Amino acid sequence: MVITLSLIAMTVVCGGAVWHAYSVKLVGASLFDDGLASVRRIDTVDVALEQQRRLVAEAPLGGPRRAAMNAEFTRLALQIERDIAAELPGAPADAWALREIASRLPRLVSLGEAAMRRHDAGRPVAFSTEADQVAAAVQNWRSRRMAEVQGAIAGLRATTNAMLLWIVLGTALALAFAIIGVSATIGVLRRLSAITAVMEDLARDDAVLSVPSLDDADEVGDMARAVAIFRDTAAEARRRGASLSAANTMLDAALNNMGQGLIMLDAGLHLMVSNRQFQTSHGVPGELLAPGIQFGEILALSRAAGNLPDQDLSTLERDARAPFAIRRQTVEQLMMGSGRMLSLRRVPMEGGGWVCTYEDVTEQNRSVARIAHMSSHDVLTNLPNRAALQAAMRAVCATPGVSLAVHCVNLDRFKTVNDTNGYAIGDALLCEVATRLRQSVRDHDLVARLGADEFAIIQRNVDDPAAVTALTDRLITIIARPFLINNRNVVIGASIGTAVSSPDQRDHERLLRNADLALDRAKQDGGGVWRVFVPEMDEAAHSRRTLEADLRQALLHDEFELFYQPLISLAEHRVKSFEALIRWRHPISGLVPPDRFIPLAEEVGLIVPIGEWVLRTACAEAMRWPTNVAVAVNLSPIQFMQSTATGGIADQVEAALRDSGLSPTRLELEITESLLLQENESTLAALHRLRALGIRISLDDFGTGYSSLRYLNSFPFDKLKIDKSFVRGLPDGADSSAIVRAIAGLGRSLGISTTAEGVETVEQLHQLVADGCTEVQGYFFSPPRPASEVPRLLEDSARRWAA
């Protein structure tokens, strides 16, 4: 009976043990097949998604590997579809996360393939956004499956506890028969307990270094190996999550450190991405720009911040909704509330939506405007330049019924001011002249600077000739008024040439040329006057150009020579000196008088080398005269203003004396009052230096300039030369006689000798003697003669006075 009971107990215990063992096996198989295998498939999908991300990111750098990368992307897409398809049959009805993954896979694959083919700024971001959403759904499904695994683990633990109870009961009944079975079962339980502990650690995302029972060949070993695979997959998922987080951090840093504002809109014009620069430029806080907000709302927020005052917001939104087939990349400029200008660049995305960038082009636009202004305006005076003048003339001439006059204005004596006072004074003077010119014309007239000291004025609607005359008279008057520059009174003048349009003369270039020809005539007539163009000026201009060309050759070909006119001392009754007078012996035209080429030489800058030649030649030829006879040389004011490259006038005089051997006491230098007009310190210093050498300084044409008496106080002249215009009125002209007598008396009071020029009759000579002049000069004694006749002139003079 005991044996029977023992057998029965053993049978019952063995049966219960077998049944519980079978339950444990079923739970373990279910845990492996339904739980861990499903989680493994989900992790495989997650890994495949991450690999697709990397392929899309590396596509621009793929080069020759691009085809292989495309194939790998397609293989991963098929693998993902297979794994998801394997999950679907056993999924419960409420498995929304799994169905969301399945529904998003086609769009994800489409965006990825588009990004692999074409590398727009928006496609990688669109793919990344879609992939983030799919990955989130995968993680949701994985979390659910992990919960199911944890439930299975709990069931396994309960079943194990029940089986343990059966074993304890069976052991009490048949301890002797169950020792071996209990020992084996306890070993299984220990292994299962260790594996269960590992699963609990994995469920809590704790790091697991090793899994027990990996080498066992039974079902427990299979379970241990499944757990090890799960462990490895979980570790890979953690690494992938960390990599994804780092990538997102770098993407955020890149977007927020761009110099441009950026937003991305999906096909429904919902905001997907915006960066910090966009938020700053539009004055919209970042918290208001949450993903999903409509584009129209973004525009409204920007308008509320004071931006887009000139934009129709509904038009901007309507353009953004245009079908993809007719959309194209566009660039336009938007005015912001701060006064800054943004350049909007919109690039359509193939899957729908836009990538919009906003670049601040305010400074760029200002630079373009400044460059355009500089290209059409004079830098110094800010007046329109020659190009702007010609463009304005072209426009006016092309407008029917609009008449115009073109005035070319040249500043008289400006070069003297500039050379004697320096460029700073000259530049300030030009700015003051520009101001006066602008104030003298109407608002619709144009004042331009052509260069140096030349200006031009376009006077519109000049049907009345009196308007032209009134303007030119006004311009000459205002320029002649003294300018106060750096506490200095500067006096200049203006010469004006005018050309007036006519029905048959609308060529703007010809009008400007005609005005320039008229200006040349004004300067030839002495300056300070206005001349209007007449056709005869063309011929005169041609003659002048020819004369200038010949003049430049004359110095090279030794066509100049000096004539000498004697100056007679009334006290000593002898020739005291000779005045050197230049003559030009033209190879075709013969002897050219000085009044034809000296003004031209001064105008074109040839007077400096010509004047130096006169000085050297006169000193050399005077060395052949008696030692008590001096030579007088006229100096142009321009010779005092010459550049240091050719040496100052004092250096040139010293060189001429040194090279010729002439004593300084035998040289007289004659200057005019125009040299002293600007009260230049360097000019006075040069005169004092010359006089200190023993050279005599004469003031020529005394009484015909400005404030002559003031000059006598500023420099100790040795001689005053009375202009021949006063001598011409002698002896009958009472005014002329009074002036000559006053100048002679002034000379005696100051200890300065006086020379009367232009003596032609004996009556004039007697009157000059009576008025107290010390020297005389004129055709009564001799006209200017070549140097070769100087000895005969000296002999004739000696015989005349001896008689």
Residue, then its C-alpha position, 0 to 999 in steps of 0.5 A: m500500500v505504501i509502495t502504491l501510495s508512494l507510486i501514486a504520489m510519485t506519479v502525481v508529483c511527476g505529473g504535476a511537475v511535468w505539467h508545470a514544466y510544460s507550462v514554463k516551456l510554453v511561457g518561455a516559448s511565448l516570451f521568445d517568439d511573441g515578445l523578444a522576437s517582436v522587439r528584435r524586429i522593431d529594433t531592426v527597423d529602428v537600425a535600418l531607419e538610422q542607416q537610411r538617415r546616414l545615407v541621405a546625409e552623406a549623399p552630397l559627398g557620395g560621388p562615385r559611391r552614389a549608385a551603391m548608396n541608392a541601392e543600399f537605401t532601397r534594400l533598407a526600405l524593403q527590409i523595413e517593409r518586411d519587418i513591419a509586415a511581419e508584425l501586422p498579423g499578430a497585432p491587436a486591433d488597437a495597435w495604432a502605433l504600428r499602423e501609423i508606421a505602416s501608413r508613413l513608410p511610403r512618404l518616408v521612402s519617397l522623400g528619402e529617394a528624392a533627397m538621394r537624387r537631388h540635394d536641395a536645401g529643403r529635402p534632407v530636412a523634410f526627410s529628417t522630419e518625416a523620419d523623426q515621426v516614424a522613429a517616434a511611432v517605432q519607439n511607441w510600438r517597442s514600448r508596448r511590446m516591452a510591456e507585454v514582455q514584462g507581463a510574460i515575465a511576471g506570468l513566468r514567475a507565477t508559474t515557477n512559484a506554482m511549480l515550486l509549490w508542487i515540488v514541495l508537496g511532492t517532496a513531502l510525499a515522495l522525498a526519496f523518489a524526488i531528490i534527483g528531480v528536485s535538484a534538477t528543477i532547482g537548477v532550472l529555476r536558478r537559471l531562470s531566476a538569473i535570466t529573469a533578473v537580466m530581463e528586469d534590468l533590460a526593461r529598466d534600460d540598465a546596462v547589462l554586461s553578461v547573460p547567464s546560461l548562454d552555453d546551455a543546450d536546453e530551452v533555458g539556453d535558447m532563452a538566454r541567447a534570445v535575451a543576449i540578442f535583445r541586450d545587444t539590440a537595446a545597446e545599439a538603440r541607445r547608441r543610435g539615440a545618442s547619435l541622433s540627439a547629437a545630430n539634432t543638436m548640430l542641426d540646431a546649431a547650424l540653423n541658428n548660426m546662419g547669417q540668413g533667416l530660414i523657415m520651412l513650410d510643408a505642402g499645407l503651408h504649416l511651419m516645420v522649421s524656423n531659425r533664430q535669425f528669422q525670429t529676430s529679423h521679423g521681431v517674432p518671439g520663438e515661442l510663437l513660432a511653434p511647428g504647425i502654425q500656418f504661414g498666414e499666421i506668421l505673416a500676421l505676426s510679422r505685420a503686428a511687429g511693424n514689418l511688411p508695410d508695403q506688402d499685400l499679405s494675402t498675395l504673399e500667401r496666395d503665391a505660396r499656395a500655387p500648384f507645384a507645376i507652376r511654382r518656381q524659385t523667386v527672389e524679392q525684397l521686403m521692407m521691414g519696420s526698422g527701415r531695413m531691407l530683406s531679400l526673400r528667396r523661396v525655393p519650392m520642395e518637390g514633395g510640396g512646401w517651400v524653403c524660404t531664406y531671408e537675407d538682410v541686404t540693407e547695407q548692400n543696397r546702400s553701398v550700391a546706391r553710394i557707388a551709383h552716386m559716386s559714379s555720377h557725382d564729383v567727389l569734392t563738390n558733390l555736384p553732378n559730373r560730366a557723365a551725369l551732365q551728358a546724360a541730362m543733356r541727352a534726356v533734355c535734347a530728346t524731349p520735344g519742345v524743351s529748349l535749353a542753354v548750356h553754360c561752360v564756366n571757367l574760373d579766372r586766376f584759379k590756378t594762381v590761387n591753387d598754386t600759391n595757397g595750396y590745394a586745401i585752399g583751392d579745394a575749399l574755394l571750389c566748394e564755395v564756388a559750387t555753392r554759389l552756382r547752385q544758389s544762382v539757378r532754378d531748381h530744375d536747372l543743373v549745375a555740374r563740375l567738369g573737372a579742375d576749375e570748369f563747371a557747366i550749367i544746363q538752363r532749361n526752358v530758355d525761350d526768352p534770350a533775356a533769361v540767358t543773359a540774366l543768368t550769365d550776368r548774375l554768375i559773373t557777378i557772384i563769382a567776382r565777389p571776394f571769397l573768405i577762405n581760412n580767414r583769407n580774402v580770395v578774389i577770382g573771376a569767371s569766364i562763361g561760354t554759352a550755347v543755345s539749342s535750336p530746332d535744328q540743333r539738338d545734338h547734346e555733344r555738339l551743344l557742349r562743344n559749342a559752349d566750350l568754344a564760346l568759353d575759349r573766346a571769353k578767355q581770349d577776350g581777357g576773362g571775366v566776360w560772357r560769350v555766346f557761340v556763333p559759327e565763326m568760333d569754329e574756325a577760330a578754335h581751329s586756328r587756336r589749336t593749330l597755334e598751340a600745336d606750333l607753339r609746342q614745337a617752337l621751343l624745341h626748334d629754337e624758333f624764339e628770339l629776344f628783341y631789346q628796347p632801351l630804357i633811357s636815364l634822364a639824369e645820366h642821358r644814356v641807355k641804362s638798360f634794355e628790356a628783353l621782349i620775346r618774339w616768335r619767328h614762325p617758319i610759315s607765318g613769320l614774326v608772331p607778336p607776343d600778344r598772340f601767343i603769350p596768353l596762350a602759353e600761359e593758358v596751356g602751361l608753356i609759359v614756364p619753360i618759355g620764361e626760363w628760356v627768356l631768362r637764360t638767354a637774356c642773361a647770356e646776351a647781356m654779358r656781351w654789353p657794357t658792364n654799366v648796362a642792365v637787362a630787364v626781364n618780364l616774369s609771368p605770375i605763373q612762373f612763381m607758381q611752378s612746381t618744385a620739380t623744375g625748381g622755384i623761380a629764385d632757383q631758376v634766376e640764380a642758375a641763369l646768373r651762375d651759368s651766364g656769369l652776369s652780375p645780379t646788379r645788372l638784372e632787373l625783374e619786372i612783375t605785374e600787380s596780378l602776382l600780388l593779388q593773393e597776398n601769398e607768403s611764398t611769393l613775397a619770400a621769393l621776391h625778398r630772396l631775389r632782391a637780397l641777391g642784388i637784383r632790382i625788382s620793378l612793378d610793371d603797369f603801375g596804376t592799372g591793377y588793384s590797390s597798387l599803393r598797398y603793394l608798395n607797403s608790402f614790398p620795397f620795389d626798386k622801380l615803378k613803370i608807368d603804363k603807356s595808357f597814361v603817357r598816351g594822353l600827354p601832353d594835352g591830357a590834364d588827367s594823364s599829366a596829373i596821374v604821371r606827376a603823382i606817380a613820379g612824386l610818389g616814387r621820389s618820396l619812397g626813393i623809387s625810380t619811375t619809368a614811363e613806357g610808350v614815349e613816342t613824341v618829343e612833347q611827351l618826353h618834355q612833359l615827362v621830364a617836367d613831371g619828374c620821371t627818372e627813366v623813359q622808354g618807347y618808340f621815340f628812342s627805338p622800337p624793340r630790336p634784335a640782339s645783334e643791333v644792341p651795339r649800334l643802339l648804344e652808339d646812336s644813343a650816345r651820339r644823340w645825347a652828345a649832340 
